[in-house]
Amino acid sequence: VAFLQERLAADERFRIDAATLAWQPDLAAVAGLDDVGGLYDPMQPATYAALRDAARADRSAPLYDLLNARYLITDATTDAPSGFREALRTTDGLVIWENDDAMPRVWLAYAADGVPADEALQRVRQPGFDPRRDLYISGSLPAAEPGGVGTARIAGYEPDVVRVAVETDRAAYLILADVDYPGWRATIDGEPAATATADGVFRAVRVPAGSHEVVWRFAPPLVRVGTALAAAGAVGILAVSVVGLRRRARASRRDS
């Protein structure tokens, strides 16, 4: 755990993947790390679960790199997948393998195919898929400009707010490899921005040329509805209270 925490402090945000029962499912969350399985919960987004399971079936395939899983934890008796190298061997029988080919948590792309999300999930599971070359966008975003160059880095990461700093010489798609769950909204330099789904599961937004801050905030629809209902209820209670006070005041004056 200490090794992984040190790597997180020194590197870009990454996920880990555990292929051993010795690593408890929620240990990553307790230690401030990101696991490809998220919190252990039988209720999971079906699209991401399908993608994750397909990627885990062959950890040496390019699809697995899409998960941003830089470190794999196994028992000491387990061989590493092709392309992984040993990063740490513990005294209690665990090995941490590093995947240098893991995709970053955020990246820029300058071309994509527009397809429905279910078709995108099928395409990424095809043998020839390469996340460094292929991108499938589901949603209404203007086209990016091919041939661009740029950088994207996470400037702040909290459970319900993600900030990304972008530099690009032309319009680009910014991909955040987090689940595009309903309720996530994006802004670019403080202005609302249209979003889409990348590769069937992740979040995407189109960024114009230049330097920008992209912020994703989680504002689930049911919370907004609940807040509106609570506010309406508070107004109603206040109105009833005011009417009641006025009636008591009039009755008191009549008695006087």
N, C-alpha and C positions, 0 to 999 in steps of 0.2 A: 504493500500500500504506500509506504514512504517513497519507494522508487517511482511509482506512477505519479504521485503527487508532485515530486520534484520535476518530473518530465513535463507535467501540465504547467507548472510555474515557468518553465524555460521555453516552452514551445507553444505553437498554436493549439487551439482546442481540438481534442481528439476523443474517440470512443475506444473502449476496450471490449473484448469478447472473451468469455470464459467457457472453456470446453472441459471443465472438471467440476465434480460435485464438491470439491474442497473449497471452492470459492462460492460463498453464499450469494444468492440472487440479488439481494438489496445492499450488499456491501459497498458497491460502487457509489450508490446514492449517499450512504452514511459517510463515506470518505471524500465526498465532493467530486467524484469522477462521473463520467458519462459511459453508460453501458449500452451496447447495441440492443439489448432487450428492454431498456428502460426500467421502471419499477416492476417488480414481480406482481402481476395482476392478470387474472384470467380475462378481464375486459380490455382488449387492445384493438387499435385500429386494424381492421382486417387487411387493408391494402399493404400497410407497412409490414405486418406479420408475414404476409405471403412473400414479399420481396426479401425480407430478412432470412426466412427459411430457405428460399431458393439460393441466396448468396452463401449461406452456411453449408449448403450441400457440397460446394467445391470452393474452399477458401483460397485456392490458387488461381481462380478465374477472375477476370476483370470486374465482374459484377460485384464480387465481395469488396473490392476497393471502393465502391460507391458508398458503402456504409460508414466511411470515415473511421474504420476500425484499425487503428495503428498498432495496438498491442493485443496479442492472443495469449491467454493463460491456460496452460495444460498441466497434466501430471508429468512427472519427470520421465515416465516410460513412454510417453507419446512423441512420435516424430513430428517435426514441424512441416506445415504445408510447403510446397515448392515456392521459393522466393522469400521466405521468412528467414530471419537470422536471430540467434539467441541474444537476448538483451540482459537477462538475469536468471540465475538458477539459485533457488532458495535451499536452505538446509532442511526444510520440512517437506521436500518432495514436489515442489512446483517449479515450472519454467515459464518465463515471460518471453515470448517471441515478438520481434518487431517486424512490421510490414511496411517497408519503405515506399511501397507503391500505393498506400492508402490515399484516397482523395482527401483534400482539405475540407473543413466544415463549410467554408464559403469559397466560391470561385466565380470567375467571369467566363461567359461564352458569347461568341459573336455570330453563331448560326444555330438553327434548330429546326426540327420538323414539327409542325403543328398537328397533333393527333389527339383523340379522346383519351382520357386517363386509363381506361381499361385496356385500350390498344397499346398505350405506352408501357404498361406493366407486362404485356406479352412480349413486346419488342426487347425490353431490357433483359429478359430471360432467355433470349436467343443466344446461341453459342458465339456469334460474331460480335456481340455488343461490346463496345469499349467506351466507358464514361468520359474519357479524355477527347474522344472524337464525336460521339453521338450524344445528342440531347433532344428530348421530346417534351414539347410544351403543350399543356392542355389548358386552354383559356384564351381570352382576347387580349393579347399584348401586341403592340406594334413591333415590326421586325427590327432586329438588331442590324448592325453594319459589319459585314464580314471583314476579316483581316485586321481587326483592332488589337491593341495591346493595353494591358492595364493590370491593376492589382486590387485585391479586396482583402480586408482583414477585420476580424472581430474586435471592436473597440469596447464592447461591454456585453456581458452575458448574464442575464438573470432569468428566473423561471418564466416570467411573463413579459420580459422586454429584451430584445436583442438589437444591439447597435453595430452597424458595419460601416467602415470607412472605405470609400471607393475612389480610385483614380483610373480614368480610362480616356483614351484618345478619341474614342467614338462610341456611339450608342451600343450598349451591351446588355445581355441578360445576366443578372446577378442571381446565383443559386445558393440557397441556404439549405444544407442537408439536414433539416429538421422536418418533421411531419407537417404537412399542410392541413392541419386540423381546423375545422370551422371555428371562426372567431379571431384568427390571426389577421391583423390589418397592418398595412405598411404605409410609411410616409417617406418621402425623399426631400431632405432639407426642410422638414416640417410640413410639407404639403402632401395631402392624401395621394396615394399611388395605386394604380390597378395592379392586381396580383394574379398569378397563375400557378399551376401545379407542374413541377418538373419531374420527368421520368416516372410519372404516375403517383408519386408520394410526397416529394419535397416542395419547398416554397421557392417561388421565382418572382422577380420583378424586373422591368426594363429600366435601365439607368441611362440617362443621356451622357454625352461626352462631358468631361470635366471632373472636378473634385466634389464629392457628395457624401452626405451621411444618410444612410438608409436605416430606418428603425421599424422593427416589427413589434407590435404590442398585442397582447392577448386580451380581447374584449368579447367574451362569449355572448351570443345573442340572448340566452336565457337570463344571464346576469343583468343585461340592459333592460329586459322586460321586467325582471323582478324589481330592479331599482325604480323603474317608472311606476309600477304598481304600488311600491312602498311609498313613493312620493305622493301619489294620488290618495293613498290611504291616510297619510299624514295630513294632507290638505283637508280631507273630509273630516277627520277627527278635530282639527283646528276649527273648522266651520261649525261643527256641532257644539263644540265647547263655547265658541263665541255666542251662538244663539242661546245656549243655556244660561250663560252669564247675563245676557241682556234680559232674558225673561225673569231671572231671579231679581235683577236690579229693579225692573218695573214692578214686580210683586212687592218688593220691599218698600218702594215709594208709595204704593197704594195702601199698604198696611200702616205706614206713617201717617 
